[in-house]
Amino acid sequence: IQGDGNVKGAYVTEADVGTYTVEAVNDPNTLNKAVHIRLPANYLSLNEIVSLWEKKIGKSIEKIYVPEEEVLKNIQELSFPNNYLLALYHSQQIRGDAVYEIDPTKDVEASQAYPHVKYTTVDEYLNQFL
């Protein structure tokens, strides 16, 4: 686990992105607004996801944490595209750059705007690997 594993991220399936996109395209309330898909049950840290998996398999997993300094060193040493992907991961999962407030005056959160949509939770998604 790179970093401390405590930074939250928004996890969503491709199918759910498509569903919310269709909803937003057909909704005049989203005109000139950013639509964020930050689903409440899927706004999790990596440690929370690992904990979910441990409960599903009924055992503890050994976790090895990679300090931020080592991640930054790896970014510099790796070549493209691996350095790019690791830099994105660092930005989102270690620095928390994807954790921000949604401004309701100019943004829309999909699950609030379309509560009728049943999305796939991370918990449900993990079931396919059992």
ZADRENTOR-800515 format. One record per residue: residue in three letters; chain; y, x, z of N, C-alpha, C, CB in turn. Coordinates in steps of 0.001 Angstrom, whole numbers, plus 500000, padded with zeros to 6 digits. Glycine has a CB too. Layout:
<nodes>
NODE   resn   chain     n.yy     n.xx     n.zz    ca.yy    ca.xx    ca.zz     c.yy     c.xx     c.zz    cb.yy    cb.xx    cb.zz
NODE    ALA       A        Y        X        Z        Y        X        Z        Y        X        Z        Y        X        Z
...
</nodes>
This chain:
<nodes>
NODE   resn   chain     n.yy     n.xx     n.zz    ca.yy    ca.xx    ca.zz     c.yy     c.xx     c.zz    cb.yy    cb.xx    cb.zz
NODE    ILE       A   498833   500869   500000   500000   500000   500000   501218   500907   500000   500005   499016   501233
NODE    GLN       A   502029   500748   498981   503207   501600   498877   504328   501034   499740   503665   501730   497408
NODE    GLY       A   504935   501906   500537   505930   501461   501508   505223   500899   502726   506879   500406   500892
NODE    ASP       A   505926   500039   503486   505310   499482   504698   504592   498159   504449   506364   499284   505761
NODE    GLY       A   504689   497621   503217   503988   496388   502879   504611   495122   503431   502607   496475   503354
NODE    ASN       A   505819   495228   503989   506452   494068   504634   507525   493379   503806   507049   494489   505919
NODE    VAL       A   507872   493940   502656   508908   493329   501819   508298   492150   501076   509514   494365   500817
NODE    LYS       A   508976   491021   501137   508454   489815   500479   508762   489828   498987   509044   488552   501125
NODE    GLY       A   507866   489198   498249   508042   489049   496819   507623   487651   496406   507240   490113   496050
NODE    ALA       A   508063   487244   495230   507730   485920   494703   506588   486070   493711   508970   485247   494030
NODE    TYR       A   505458   485483   494025   504282   485560   493173   504082   484226   492484   503028   485952   493984
NODE    VAL       A   503812   484277   491175   503670   483049   490388   502752   483323   489205   505059   482526   489899
NODE    THR       A   501908   482353   488868   501013   482530   487718   501805   482324   486428   499806   481538   487788
NODE    GLU       A   501279   482857   485341   501913   482668   484035   501964   481192   483671   501163   483454   482950
NODE    ALA       A   500895   480467   483982   500857   479030   483677   501971   478289   484425   499476   478433   484047
NODE    ASP       A   502201   478663   485668   503256   477997   486437   504646   478371   485927   503134   478354   487920
NODE    VAL       A   504821   479604   485466   506090   479991   484842   506341   479085   483641   506075   481496   484410
NODE    GLY       A   505311   478877   482846   505429   478002   481676   505785   476577   482060   504136   478006   480887
NODE    THR       A   505121   476052   483069   505395   474679   483519   506828   474529   483987   504440   474281   484646
NODE    TYR       A   507277   475446   484831   508653   475365   485325   509679   475598   484212   508866   476380   486443
NODE    THR       A   509338   476428   483239   510236   476658   482107   510428   475377   481305   509690   477775   481201
NODE    VAL       A   509346   474674   481027   509433   473403   480294   510255   472392   481086   508020   472836   480007
NODE    GLU       A   510031   472328   482395   510817   471418   483239   512306   471754   483142   510344   471497   484715
NODE    ALA       A   512636   473032   483249   514038   473460   483254   514710   473226   481909   514135   474932   483625
NODE    VAL       A   513991   473480   480818   514551   473290   479482   514933   471829   479257   513551   473748   478410
NODE    ASN       A   514161   470933   479818   514410   469502   479639   515307   468890   480707   513111   468771   479619
NODE    ASP       A   515893   469722   481553   516688   469240   482679   518168   469600   482488   516157   469831   484005
NODE    PRO       A   519041   468609   482303   520471   468914   482141   521094   469566   483373   521228   467650   481814
NODE    ASN       A   520457   469441   484531   520984   470059   485753   520848   471579   485772   520281   469486   486953
NODE    THR       A   520081   472126   484840   519918   473582   484792   520799   474241   483733   518468   473926   484527
NODE    LEU       A   521560   473448   483016   522428   473993   481974   523380   475030   482567   523224   472864   481284
NODE    ASN       A   523395   476221   481987   524235   477335   482418   523955   477787   483847   525679   476952   482293
NODE    LYS       A   522726   477593   484299   522320   478054   485631   521077   478926   485502   522050   476849   486585
NODE    ALA       A   520918   479808   486461   519692   480609   486538   518652   479802   487303   519951   482001   487230
NODE    VAL       A   517434   479786   486790   516342   479086   487453   515423   480138   488080   515557   478163   486446
NODE    HIS       A   515291   480077   489385   514463   481026   490132   513167   480334   490531   515216   481568   491392
NODE    ILE       A   512066   481038   490357   510773   480488   490755   510326   481242   492006   509703   480607   489592
NODE    ARG       A   510767   480740   493133   510444   481351   494423   509695   480290   495233   511752   481861   495185
NODE    LEU       A   508422   480162   494950   507597   479106   495513   507306   479385   496990   506286   478970   494721
NODE    PRO       A   507572   478421   497856   507470   478673   499299   506136   479272   499753   507695   477398   500032
NODE    ALA       A   505027   478757   499266   503724   479269   499693   503412   480630   499070   502626   478273   499331
NODE    ASN       A   504188   481036   498082   503922   482281   497362   505005   483335   497580   503787   481998   495887
NODE    TYR       A   505862   483141   498537   506885   484137   498849   506330   484970   500001   508284   483463   499221
NODE    LEU       A   505601   486020   499633   504779   486758   500591   504997   488262   500491   503312   486437   500374
NODE    SER       A   504658   488950   501573   504617   490410   501550   503210   490843   501132   505005   491014   502950
NODE    LEU       A   503082   492096   500745   501764   492609   500382   500832   492571   501592   501872   494047   499828
NODE    ASN       A   501362   492847   502786   500530   492759   503987   500008   491338   504195   501324   493214   505218
NODE    GLU       A   500822   490334   503901   500372   488948   504033   499285   488620   503015   501552   487988   503867
NODE    ILE       A   499420   489149   501806   498403   488913   500775   497092   489585   501174   498883   489440   499394
NODE    VAL       A   497167   490806   501669   495960   491504   502117   495311   490725   503262   496295   492960   502564
NODE    SER       A   496104   490203   504168   495581   489408   505281   494864   488150   504773   496723   489016   506240
NODE    LEU       A   495459   487488   503768   494794   486334   503158   493428   486725   502601   495669   485737   502042
NODE    TRP       A   493377   487848   501916   492131   488292   501314   491098   488635   502397   492383   489508   500405
NODE    GLU       A   491549   489298   503451   490638   489642   504540   490018   488387   505158   491377   490450   505615
NODE    LYS       A   490803   487336   505314   490278   486078   505857   489243   485481   504915   491418   485071   506099
NODE    LYS       A   489489   485577   503624   488557   485020   502636   487216   485754   502629   489176   485076   501246
NODE    ILE       A   487254   487071   502756   486014   487852   502685   485392   488068   504063   486284   489200   502027
NODE    GLY       A   486111   487709   505111   485563   487796   506457   485443   489193   507025   484250   487177   506475
NODE    LYS       A   486256   490120   506520   486244   491467   507096   487592   492143   506880   485112   492317   506476
NODE    SER       A   487805   493160   507647   489047   493923   507571   488943   494976   506476   489371   494583   508929
NODE    ILE       A   490051   495230   505811   490123   496236   504755   490913   497421   505286   490778   495658   503453
NODE    GLU       A   490434   498621   505021   491192   499803   505414   492450   499876   504554   490333   501103   505270
NODE    LYS       A   493584   500009   505205   494857   500078   504494   495426   501493   504601   495862   499038   505060
NODE    ILE       A   495836   502022   503471   496488   503327   503437   497899   503094   502924   495700   504361   502534
NODE    TYR       A   498879   503447   503736   500282   503244   503380   500839   504531   502784   501115   502806   504618
NODE    VAL       A   501512   504388   501634   502130   505522   500953   503626   505481   501267   501864   505482   499393
NODE    PRO       A   504139   506501   501962   505565   506503   502330   506481   506502   501102   505879   507722   503202
NODE    GLU       A   507658   505943   501280   508624   505837   500181   508913   507203   499555   509929   505207   500681
NODE    GLU       A   509021   508240   500358   509320   509576   499834   508253   510027   498831   509423   510592   500988
NODE    GLU       A   507000   509706   499126   505912   510077   498223   505960   509252   496940   504557   509894   498917
NODE    VAL       A   506323   507987   497062   506455   507130   495883   507555   507681   494976   506766   505659   496296
NODE    LEU       A   508686   508054   495555   509795   508609   494767   509383   509905   494077   511021   508859   495664
NODE    LYS       A   508622   510735   494775   508125   511975   494184   507202   511664   493004   507381   512825   495243
NODE    ASN       A   506329   510684   493174   505411   510292   492091   506165   509761   490876   504425   509231   492589
NODE    ILE       A   507233   509019   491108   508039   508497   489995   508575   509660   489163   509215   507614   490522
NODE    GLN       A   509037   510697   489844   509602   511852   489132   508532   512647   488388   510330   512768   490112
NODE    GLU       A   507328   512676   488930   506274   513502   488339   505503   512800   487226   505314   513932   489407
NODE    LEU       A   505444   511487   487262   504683   510745   486266   505455   510618   484955   504327   509362   486800
NODE    SER       A   504715   510378   483887   505366   510155   482596   505390   508657   482301   504634   510932   481456
NODE    PHE       A   506175   508301   481302   506287   506902   480876   504949   506438   480309   507422   506728   479820
NODE    PRO       A   504476   505266   480549   505113   504143   481228   504824   504072   482726   504679   502873   480587
NODE    ASN       A   503959   504975   483228   503586   504896   484644   504771   505092   485583   502529   505926   484952
NODE    ASN       A   505678   506010   485239   506846   506219   486100   507748   504983   486118   507642   507445   485629
NODE    TYR       A   507856   504332   484987   508680   503121   484877   508096   501999   485729   508792   502667   483403
NODE    LEU       A   506783   501796   485614   506126   500736   486378   506214   501009   487878   504657   500600   485952
NODE    LEU       A   506040   502252   488269   506142   502613   489683   507582   502455   490184   505657   504059   489903
NODE    ALA       A   508558   502762   489323   509970   502572   489702   510277   501094   489908   510911   503161   488625
NODE    LEU       A   509733   500231   489058   509905   498786   489247   509289   498340   490571   509270   498006   488075
NODE    TYR       A   508076   498817   490830   507391   498477   492081   508232   498945   493269   505971   499117   492129
NODE    HIS       A   508736   500162   493199   509569   500711   494271   510796   499831   494507   510004   502152   493932
NODE    SER       A   511433   499445   493431   512638   498614   493529   512343   497283   494219   513226   498359   492135
NODE    GLN       A   511252   496650   493810   510963   495313   494318   510205   495312   495632   510185   494551   493307
NODE    GLN       A   509190   496153   495763   508300   496068   496919   508634   497023   498055   506915   496318   496482
NODE    ILE       A   509473   497996   497813   509850   498915   498885   511317   498721   499249   509589   500379   498469
NODE    ARG       A   512199   498743   498253   513630   498556   498527   513994   497096   498759   514453   499103   497381
NODE    GLY       A   513190   496189   498223   513468   494770   498402   514561   494242   497487   513847   494512   499816
NODE    ASP       A   514730   494855   496324   515785   494435   495399   515583   493025   494854   515867   495401   494253
NODE    ALA       A   514377   492486   494967   514125   491127   494488   514314   490087   495597   512712   491026   493918
NODE    VAL       A   514715   490545   496781   514958   489649   497909   516461   489407   497988   514401   490246   499257
NODE    TYR       A   516865   488210   497639   518283   487879   497630   518439   486383   497846   518954   488319   496302
NODE    GLU       A   519635   486001   498208   519925   484585   498416   520154   483907   497065   521163   484404   499338
NODE    ILE       A   519699   482688   496968   519939   481892   495770   521197   481067   496014   518705   480974   495426
NODE    ASP       A   522173   481206   495134   523443   480502   495252   523315   479128   494594   524597   481325   494606
NODE    PRO       A   523287   478057   495380   523065   476723   494803   524182   476249   493869   522903   475725   495909
NODE    THR       A   525330   476908   493883   526401   476503   492973   526144   476979   491544   527738   477043   493466
NODE    LYS       A   525334   478028   491413   525074   478537   490063   523597   478818   489793   525866   479794   489837
NODE    ASP       A   522745   478563   490771   521317   478816   490630   520514   477579   491019   520896   480019   491487
NODE    VAL       A   519295   477511   490513   518369   476436   490840   517052   477071   491265   518168   475462   489628
NODE    GLU       A   516467   476586   492353   515138   477046   492754   514150   476006   492254   515027   477250   494322
NODE    ALA       A   513180   476458   491469   512282   475565   490737   511513   474599   491621   511316   476371   489949
NODE    SER       A   510943   475062   492716   510118   474165   493532   510948   473084   494216   509357   474962   494578
NODE    GLN       A   512217   473372   494458   513106   472350   495028   513550   471365   493954   514338   473007   495687
NODE    ALA       A   513806   471866   492755   514260   471003   491666   513138   470127   491123   514842   471843   490547
NODE    TYR       A   511901   470638   491184   510760   469925   490609   509617   469840   491626   510279   470625   489314
NODE    PRO       A   509833   469114   492713   508815   469049   493773   507512   468384   493321   509370   468298   494965
NODE    HIS       A   507542   467666   492214   506332   467010   491711   505348   467988   491055   506714   465933   490714
NODE    VAL       A   505806   469186   490729   504936   470172   490094   504016   470783   491149   505770   471276   489382
NODE    LYS       A   502722   470723   490897   501760   471373   491778   501503   472765   491221   500428   470547   491895
NODE    TYR       A   501946   473752   491949   501770   475126   491502   500547   475756   492168   503028   475952   491803
NODE    THR       A   500094   476846   491600   498956   477580   492141   499444   478494   493251   498231   478393   491034
NODE    THR       A   498891   478337   494443   499264   479220   495545   498505   480537   495426   498979   478548   496911
NODE    VAL       A   499011   481566   496059   498309   482846   496085   496933   482650   496705   499119   483913   496872
NODE    ASP       A   496859   481848   497748   495588   481567   498401   494583   480970   497407   495800   480613   499587
NODE    GLU       A   495020   479993   496620   494149   479385   495611   493784   480392   494521   494829   478155   494987
NODE    TYR       A   494751   481179   494098   494534   482162   493042   493447   483158   493436   495839   482901   492726
NODE    LEU       A   493464   483603   494695   492491   484581   495157   491065   484051   495144   492844   485033   496540
NODE    ASN       A   490909   482731   495231   489560   482138   495249   488734   482496   494024   489659   480636   495353
NODE    GLN       A   489390   482755   492892   488637   483058   491678   487898   484398   491770   489574   483070   490483
NODE    PHE       A   488248   485223   492745   487625   486535   492880   486513   486576   493915   488661   487548   493232
NODE    LEU       A   486235   485416   494502   485157   485362   495522   483795   485259   494868   485364   484168   496476
</nodes>
